[in-house]
Amino acid sequence: MAMEALAPYGKWVLIAVAVLYFVYLFVLKKKVFEVAVGVALSGIMAALVAVATMLIQVPTPLTRGYINVGDSMVMLVAVLFGPTIGAFAGGFGSAMADLITGYAHWAPFTLVIKGVEGFVVGYLTSKKDDFTTILLATILGGALMVLGYFFVEVYFYGWGGAIAEVPGNTLQAVTGIIVGGGVGHVIKRRVKDMLVSLQI
């Protein structure tokens, strides 16, 4: 099948995306982390993502992972503060939760997958922040998260393990769309001017 033919290239795709992720944050956007507000927002939002991820955890023994509600905070942060803070908080905050709670084997993949999710949602909603755009951005971000974990799980655990994780990951995505996107839209409408100045 096509997936099996692509499987040997999975690690190289992950490495390429990881390199792009780090280049974006620490080369193209390095000035964000040279400014006090950028450092403070990045750290605080990453911590909030980690706490939200650890708040509710449902273990999935087949792939030694867990279902959580961290995507709600990843999407909320991305909607409110844009792609750079969204990418940093989504990736590092989620990976930190994996490390703290004993799922260190997932941390490198989470770093990249949730980082990409935060970037995509933040980028699209920083261009246009009406309800439809936020909805579509969070749907796309959630879909990329589900697909990202699916590809990694196919590579490591086969089709059975990957398919078993889809409902849980989809639930995480839907929760993120409703809570993160919905709350983000409401907050952004009320304090839009202040948030625009913080999108760095």
Buried (B, 14 or more C-beta within 10 A) or exposed (E): EEEEEEBEEBEEEBEEBBEBBBEBBEEEBEEBBEEEEBEEBBBBBBBBBBBBBBEEBEEBEBBBBBBBBBBBBBBBBBBBBBBBBBBBBBBBBBBBBBBBBEBEEBBBBBBBBBBBBBBBBBBBBBEEBEEEBBBBBBBBBBBBBBEBBBBBBBBBBEEEBBBBBBEBBBBBBBBBBBBBBBBBBEBBEEEEEEBEEBBB
